[in-house]
Amino acid sequence: MMRRLVRAAIQNATVTRGEGQTLRIDPIILRAANILPLEEVEIVNHASGERLRTFVEVAAEGSGEVAVNMRAGDVISVVSWGLLHDGQTLAHKSNVVTLDAENRVIAVAETG
């Protein structure tokens, strides 16, 4: 059996520009979460509950940019899912990255 589990999550990202059909994000944040360019992600808007599935594009390094088709200033979470066999789930750990209001990494944790 295959199970779909959270592989990586970025919490409390603030949308800097409400544009585009993809998620454009600072590569420093992507590296902290271990999310790759062109990887499929789900975006959850904390205020409205809106969910959007798209893929990741790289923004300028160190820019703090988080651009997606939501209102600038909205706080979002970004979730990357992975498919694992039952045997893989026992040792599974998720990367959880927490950002401050300027989209700087303030915490990186493994959960599981």
ChimeraX attribute file (.defattr): number of C-alpha atoms within 10 A of each C-alpha:
attribute: neighborCount
match mode: 1-to-1
recipient: residues
	/A:1	7
	/A:2	12
	/A:3	13
	/A:4	11
	/A:5	15
	/A:6	18
	/A:7	22
	/A:8	23
	/A:9	26
	/A:10	23
	/A:11	20
	/A:12	20
	/A:13	28
	/A:14	23
	/A:15	27
	/A:16	20
	/A:17	17
	/A:18	16
	/A:19	16
	/A:20	11
	/A:21	15
	/A:22	18
	/A:23	29
	/A:24	21
	/A:25	26
	/A:26	21
	/A:27	22
	/A:28	18
	/A:29	24
	/A:30	19
	/A:31	12
	/A:32	19
	/A:33	25
	/A:34	18
	/A:35	22
	/A:36	15
	/A:37	17
	/A:38	13
	/A:39	12
	/A:40	16
	/A:41	20
	/A:42	17
	/A:43	22
	/A:44	18
	/A:45	20
	/A:46	15
	/A:47	9
	/A:48	10
	/A:49	10
	/A:50	11
	/A:51	14
	/A:52	18
	/A:53	15
	/A:54	16
	/A:55	18
	/A:56	20
	/A:57	17
	/A:58	18
	/A:59	18
	/A:60	12
	/A:61	12
	/A:62	13
	/A:63	14
	/A:64	23
	/A:65	24
	/A:66	23
	/A:67	23
	/A:68	23
	/A:69	14
	/A:70	20
	/A:71	15
	/A:72	15
	/A:73	14
	/A:74	17
	/A:75	19
	/A:76	24
	/A:77	19
	/A:78	23
	/A:79	21
	/A:80	23
	/A:81	17
	/A:82	13
	/A:83	14
	/A:84	16
	/A:85	11
	/A:86	10
	/A:87	10
	/A:88	11
	/A:89	15
	/A:90	10
	/A:91	7
	/A:92	14
	/A:93	15
	/A:94	19
	/A:95	20
	/A:96	21
	/A:97	26
	/A:98	21
	/A:99	19
	/A:100	13
	/A:101	13
	/A:102	14
	/A:103	22
	/A:104	18
	/A:105	19
	/A:106	9
	/A:107	12
	/A:108	15
	/A:109	13
	/A:110	13
	/A:111	12
	/A:112	11
